[in-house]
Amino acid sequence: MKTIPYILIAVRFILAPVIISLAYFRGEDSRFLILSLMYFGLLTDIFDGIIARKVGISSEKLRRLDSQTDLIFWLSLGFAAHFLNPELIKNEWQGILLIFVMEALCYIISWIKFGKETCTHAFLSKMWGLSLLVAFTSLIGFQQAGWAFYVTVILGFVSHIDVILIILILPKWQYDVPSCYHAWKIRNGKQRKKSIFFN
């Protein structure tokens, strides 16, 4: 059981180049398969954390590995969406640029303050991940941006603000911090009850 979280993370990591290759080389014929791999990848992301907490191996190393693999996985879907819908992605460049800037800020601020990348797995970030699922389903499966894309951009901006606040508030680097409110409680010496289903 203790190896399963690592296996699930590895599977998600391997899915990234597979998704990019399918979109680039097979094009239109790969849409359904890419969506299937995306949903499968999300399931591995949900269960790797739950299993790790259940068996007591949710360590800094594992959570950082999970966080960086998530970034690679979702980036691969972004590249796939671009290969399959270049004009559509080009038309929405402002929203995409905003998310990239916010993501970069989170990393820069965390590295400046703590000397390592952020790894909060915050609640809003999890909600943003679900909105990415809907947005990529719309972009890749139905070739539409629409409301799903705009909700994702807004939620992505808000969730990144939350992460930046967490980084700024925390007195020292910590993983699995649900929100800036929880970071404030940690700063004031209050411990929170953890859940195996969230963090």
Secondary structure by P-SEA (a helix, b strand, c coil): ccaaaaaaaaaaaaaaaaaaaaaacccccaaaaaaaaaaaaaaaaaaaaaaaaaaccccaaaaaaaaaaaaaaaaaaaaaaaaacaaaaaaaaaaaaaaaaaaaaaaaaaaaccccccccccaaaaaaaaaaaaaaaaacccccccaaaaaaaaaaaaaaaaaaaaaaaccccccccccaaaaaaaaabbbbbbbcccc
